[in-house]
Amino acid sequence: MPFFLASCRFNPDVRWLFFTDCGVPKDAPDNVRFRSMSFADYCSRVSAALGVDFQPRNPYKLCDLKPALGYIHADELEGVDFWGVSDIDLVYGDLCSYFTSERLERFDFLSTHERRVSGHLCLFRNNERMLTAFMKVPGWQAALSSDQHRAFDEGAFSRLFIRNKNWPAPLRRLSDAWNPWRHRCEFSEAFSTPNGRIPWHDGSFDFPQRWIWREGQLFNDRDGSRQFPYFHFIGWKCDAWPTCSEQELMEDAALAAMDSWSITPKGFREV
């Protein structure tokens, strides 16, 4: 969490809001706010906002709410042009250099994956159409009120925009042209989630082995000066890091407070 928060601090034009029962981290950046709330109270708020019975036993079910969070928290979005959802098993680079003003003017929805909604980070324009887009998914009430996690954001909600993701690219483009939900939406691979099923930008599965964060900018050991908007380290978190000791991972606030650090299959390190 200290590394996530450090990367937020260097994106001062972006604000984050947490509803949590995990306490408030010390020295959190000014652009990251925390609202203390019990899980039961939050579920009650969701139920009232969506008109469904939302009482999951496992908090992981909250992930299904991502496309609906703008609607649930509409009172928090006054004066905001875009809202988004994000995981926290990642660190950000310079978000504004990636989500440029030109792209934000052109698109109403931006995904960092080419063929699905990127639940770990995506942006929605703060307008009625995008706030209520999740309601256009058939059976959304049953999906969200179900006790089971449905991967609603990257599954059913994705299919609102991309309906034939496994077709050849020319046929996908033709299909997209006839889908009104695909218009003014960007699905572009940002290569922010390596070590998974999506090949690297050169078509290989030769992924970077070291990511370098330096005063808000994010690089790796494979791509020279190329910057990335964020690094989603779910691959290492699930595969490499469970074999490391807590001491090896070096997840300490003192390192996160430095001007630069790196992320490796063995955890966080000095540059």
C-alpha positions as CSV (number, residue, x, y, z in Angstrom):
1,M,0.0,0.0,0.0
2,P,2.8,2.5,0.6
3,F,4.0,2.1,-3.0
4,F,0.5,2.5,-4.4
5,L,0.0,5.7,-2.4
6,A,3.4,7.0,-3.4
7,S,2.4,6.7,-7.1
8,C,-0.9,8.4,-6.3
9,R,0.9,11.4,-4.8
10,F,2.7,12.0,-8.1
11,N,-0.6,12.3,-9.9
12,P,-1.9,15.4,-8.2
13,D,-4.6,16.1,-10.9
14,V,-6.3,12.7,-10.0
15,R,-8.3,12.1,-6.9
16,W,-8.9,8.7,-5.2
17,L,-11.7,7.9,-2.8
18,F,-11.8,4.8,-0.6
19,F,-14.7,3.5,1.5
20,T,-13.1,1.1,3.9
21,D,-13.1,-0.6,7.3
22,C,-9.3,-1.2,7.2
23,G,-8.3,2.1,8.8
24,V,-6.6,5.1,7.3
25,P,-2.9,4.8,6.2
26,K,-0.5,7.2,7.8
27,D,0.7,10.1,5.7
28,A,-1.7,9.4,2.8
29,P,-1.4,12.0,0.0
30,D,-3.9,14.9,-0.1
31,N,-5.5,13.5,-3.3
32,V,-6.4,10.2,-1.6
33,R,-9.4,10.3,0.7
34,F,-10.7,7.7,3.0
35,R,-14.2,7.3,4.3
36,S,-14.6,4.8,7.2
37,M,-17.6,2.6,6.8
38,S,-18.5,-1.0,7.8
39,F,-19.0,-3.6,5.1
40,A,-22.6,-4.0,6.2
41,D,-23.3,-0.3,5.9
42,Y,-21.6,-0.1,2.5
43,C,-23.8,-3.0,1.3
44,S,-26.9,-1.2,2.5
45,R,-25.8,1.9,0.6
46,V,-25.4,-0.2,-2.6
47,S,-28.8,-1.8,-2.1
48,A,-30.5,1.6,-1.7
49,A,-28.8,3.1,-4.7
50,L,-29.3,0.2,-7.1
51,G,-32.7,-1.1,-5.9
52,V,-31.3,-4.6,-5.4
53,D,-30.7,-6.8,-2.4
54,F,-26.9,-6.6,-2.1
55,Q,-25.8,-8.7,0.8
56,P,-22.7,-10.8,-0.3
57,R,-20.8,-12.9,2.3
58,N,-17.5,-12.4,0.6
59,P,-16.2,-8.8,0.1
60,Y,-14.6,-9.8,-3.2
61,K,-18.1,-9.5,-4.6
62,L,-17.5,-5.7,-4.5
63,C,-15.5,-6.1,-7.7
64,D,-18.7,-6.8,-9.6
65,L,-19.9,-3.2,-8.8
66,K,-17.1,-1.5,-10.7
67,P,-19.2,-0.4,-13.7
68,A,-21.9,0.9,-11.3
69,L,-19.7,2.8,-8.9
70,G,-20.2,6.1,-10.7
71,Y,-24.0,5.7,-10.3
72,I,-23.7,4.6,-6.7
73,H,-21.5,7.5,-5.8
74,A,-23.0,10.1,-8.1
75,D,-23.1,12.6,-5.2
76,E,-19.3,12.5,-5.1
77,L,-18.8,13.4,-8.7
78,E,-20.1,16.9,-8.9
79,G,-17.8,19.0,-11.1
80,V,-15.8,15.9,-12.3
81,D,-15.3,15.3,-16.0
82,F,-14.3,11.6,-15.7
83,W,-14.6,8.9,-13.0
84,G,-12.8,5.6,-13.0
85,V,-12.2,2.4,-11.2
86,S,-8.9,0.8,-10.2
87,D,-7.4,-2.1,-8.4
88,I,-4.7,-1.5,-5.7
89,D,-2.3,-4.3,-6.7
90,L,-0.5,-1.8,-9.0
91,V,1.5,1.3,-9.1
92,Y,0.8,4.3,-11.4
93,G,3.1,6.1,-13.7
94,D,2.2,9.5,-15.2
95,L,-1.5,9.0,-15.8
96,C,-2.1,12.4,-17.4
97,S,0.6,11.9,-20.0
98,Y,-1.2,8.7,-21.0
99,F,-4.8,9.9,-20.7
100,T,-4.1,13.1,-22.6
101,S,-6.6,15.9,-22.9
102,E,-7.0,15.0,-26.6
103,R,-8.0,11.4,-25.8
104,L,-10.3,12.5,-23.0
105,E,-12.1,14.9,-25.4
106,R,-12.5,12.2,-28.1
107,F,-13.7,9.3,-25.9
108,D,-16.3,8.7,-23.3
109,F,-14.9,5.4,-22.1
110,L,-11.2,4.3,-22.1
111,S,-10.0,0.7,-21.4
112,T,-6.4,-0.2,-21.3
113,H,-7.1,-3.6,-22.8
114,E,-7.8,-4.1,-26.5
115,R,-10.6,-6.7,-26.3
116,R,-12.2,-6.3,-22.9
117,V,-12.9,-3.8,-20.2
118,S,-9.8,-3.5,-18.0
119,G,-11.3,-3.8,-14.5
120,H,-8.0,-2.9,-12.9
121,L,-8.1,0.6,-14.5
122,C,-10.6,2.2,-16.8
123,L,-12.2,5.7,-17.2
124,F,-15.8,6.7,-17.8
125,R,-17.1,10.2,-18.8
126,N,-19.3,11.6,-16.1
127,N,-22.5,11.8,-18.0
128,E,-25.8,10.0,-17.8
129,R,-25.1,7.6,-20.6
130,M,-21.9,6.2,-19.0
131,L,-23.2,6.4,-15.4
132,T,-26.1,4.1,-16.4
133,A,-24.3,2.0,-19.0
134,F,-24.3,-1.1,-16.7
135,M,-28.1,-1.0,-16.7
136,K,-28.0,-1.9,-20.4
137,V,-26.6,-5.3,-19.6
138,P,-29.4,-7.9,-19.7
139,G,-29.9,-9.4,-16.2
140,W,-27.7,-6.9,-14.4
141,Q,-29.9,-6.9,-11.3
142,A,-29.6,-10.6,-10.9
143,A,-25.8,-10.5,-11.6
144,L,-25.1,-7.8,-9.0
145,S,-27.5,-9.2,-6.3
146,S,-26.1,-12.8,-6.7
147,D,-23.9,-13.9,-3.7
148,Q,-21.4,-15.2,-6.2
149,H,-18.6,-13.1,-7.9
150,R,-19.6,-13.0,-11.6
151,A,-16.6,-11.0,-13.1
152,F,-19.4,-8.6,-14.2
153,D,-17.0,-5.8,-15.3
154,E,-14.7,-7.8,-17.6
155,G,-17.4,-10.3,-18.6
156,A,-21.0,-9.2,-19.2
157,F,-20.2,-5.5,-19.1
158,S,-17.4,-6.0,-21.7
159,R,-19.8,-7.6,-24.1
160,L,-21.9,-4.4,-24.2
161,F,-18.9,-2.9,-26.1
162,I,-17.2,-5.8,-27.7
163,R,-19.4,-8.7,-28.8
164,N,-17.1,-10.7,-31.0
165,K,-13.7,-10.4,-29.4
166,N,-12.2,-13.6,-30.9
167,W,-13.1,-12.6,-34.5
168,P,-10.2,-11.5,-36.8
169,A,-9.4,-7.8,-36.4
170,P,-11.0,-6.7,-39.7
171,L,-14.3,-8.4,-38.8
172,R,-14.2,-7.0,-35.3
173,R,-13.9,-3.5,-36.7
174,L,-16.9,-4.1,-38.9
175,S,-18.9,-5.4,-36.0
176,D,-17.8,-2.5,-33.9
177,A,-19.0,0.0,-36.5
178,W,-22.6,-1.4,-36.1
179,N,-22.5,-1.3,-32.3
180,P,-23.5,2.1,-31.0
181,W,-21.9,1.3,-27.6
182,R,-18.6,0.9,-29.3
183,H,-18.6,4.5,-30.6
184,R,-16.5,7.1,-28.7
185,C,-14.9,4.3,-26.7
186,E,-11.2,3.4,-26.7
187,F,-10.0,-0.1,-26.3
188,S,-6.2,0.1,-26.6
189,E,-3.7,-2.3,-25.1
190,A,-1.4,-0.3,-22.7
191,F,0.7,-3.4,-21.8
192,S,0.3,-2.6,-18.1
193,T,-0.5,-6.2,-17.0
194,P,2.4,-8.5,-18.1
195,N,3.1,-12.1,-17.1
196,G,-0.3,-13.2,-18.3
197,R,-2.1,-14.4,-21.4
198,I,-1.6,-11.2,-23.4
199,P,1.7,-11.2,-25.3
200,W,4.1,-8.2,-25.0
201,H,4.0,-5.5,-27.7
202,D,6.5,-7.4,-29.8
203,G,4.3,-10.5,-29.9
204,S,6.5,-12.5,-27.6
205,F,6.0,-13.6,-24.0
206,D,9.4,-12.2,-23.0
207,F,8.1,-9.9,-20.3
208,P,10.1,-7.2,-18.4
209,Q,11.8,-8.5,-15.2
210,R,12.2,-5.2,-13.5
211,W,9.9,-2.2,-13.3
212,I,11.4,1.2,-12.3
213,W,9.3,3.9,-10.7
214,R,11.1,7.3,-10.6
215,E,9.4,10.4,-9.3
216,G,6.0,9.5,-10.9
217,Q,7.3,8.0,-14.1
218,L,7.3,4.3,-14.8
219,F,9.7,2.4,-17.0
220,N,11.0,-1.2,-17.2
221,D,14.3,-3.0,-18.0
222,R,13.2,-4.0,-21.5
223,D,11.7,-0.9,-23.2
224,G,14.3,1.8,-22.7
225,S,12.7,5.3,-22.3
226,R,9.1,4.1,-23.0
227,Q,6.8,5.1,-20.2
228,F,3.8,3.1,-19.0
229,P,0.6,4.4,-17.3
230,Y,0.7,1.8,-14.6
231,F,2.1,-1.7,-13.7
232,H,-0.4,-4.2,-12.6
233,F,1.6,-6.8,-10.7
234,I,-1.0,-9.5,-10.4
235,G,1.2,-12.0,-12.3
236,W,4.1,-11.8,-9.8
237,K,1.6,-11.4,-6.8
238,C,0.0,-14.8,-7.7
239,D,3.1,-16.7,-9.0
240,A,6.5,-15.4,-7.9
241,W,5.8,-13.5,-4.7
242,P,4.2,-16.3,-2.7
243,T,7.6,-18.1,-2.7
244,C,9.3,-15.0,-1.2
245,S,9.6,-14.2,2.5
246,E,8.2,-11.0,3.9
247,Q,11.8,-9.7,4.4
248,E,12.6,-10.4,0.7
249,L,9.6,-8.5,-0.6
250,M,10.8,-5.3,1.3
251,E,7.3,-3.8,1.4
252,D,8.3,-1.0,3.7
253,A,7.3,2.6,3.8
254,A,10.9,3.9,4.0
255,L,11.6,2.4,0.6
256,A,8.3,3.7,-0.8
257,A,9.2,7.2,0.4
258,M,12.3,7.3,-1.8
259,D,12.4,9.2,-5.1
260,S,12.8,5.9,-7.0
261,W,12.5,2.2,-6.5
262,S,12.0,-0.9,-8.5
263,I,9.6,-3.9,-8.6
264,T,11.0,-7.4,-9.3
265,P,9.8,-11.0,-9.1
266,K,11.5,-11.0,-5.7
267,G,9.6,-7.9,-4.5
268,F,10.4,-4.2,-4.1
269,R,14.1,-3.0,-4.3
270,E,16.2,0.1,-4.4
271,V,17.1,1.2,-7.9
